[in-house]
Amino acid sequence: MKTYIWILAIAFLFISFAFTSSGKEKEGSSKISQVKDNVYPLILTQDPGDFYKKQCAFCHESEGLIAPDMKDIKKVYIEKFPNKPDFEKAMLEFVKHPTKEKALYKKGLDQYTLMPKMPFKEEDLKGVVEYIYTKI
């Protein structure tokens, strides 16, 4: 009986460790994460277009927007930062650490809440910011 309990305990520990992230991922793999204080899962990808469609468009392009339309946001950023490096730097800085002071689209602050900080990898954010500049 004691042997059976020990086997169950070891199996439980093994299973619990097997389902925790080691911090290492295969290149191109997806990872499910969760934003603190939110209940929806976020899928982190490497393709900027997919990333935008899965992570950004839901709030910034869907019917019944819950965030400002991305085309409106881009227009404000382009007016202030017409060249690509400055645009990308400014938008990336806001997305990494959103604050009311950094928000360029002030009209959005009147209609919507401030974007929450997202737990995305910087490389994914850089890719999606470039995607917004070139494709949106």
C-alpha angles and dihedrals in degrees: 000000000000090000090053091052092049091050090051092048093050091046090051092051092047092050093046091051092045091059097048120090117254090202091248121105133180113251111268094016123133124237128200114221136165130226112235111256092012127092103210122097121241121212113211114208138171099228109088094209093051091043091053093047093047100038110023109026094062091068101024103041110021127106110270091029115220091191134029116288109267092229089060092047092048091050091057092047092047091051091053098033109027096168118077101237094052092044092051094045094051096045093044091051091052095046092048093049111012115198133160089243093057095044109109095184096072093170087065091058090060094052104032140030120261113276111260120240108266124215096227127140114259091236090058091048092050090051094049093046089053089047090053091050095049105029111026 
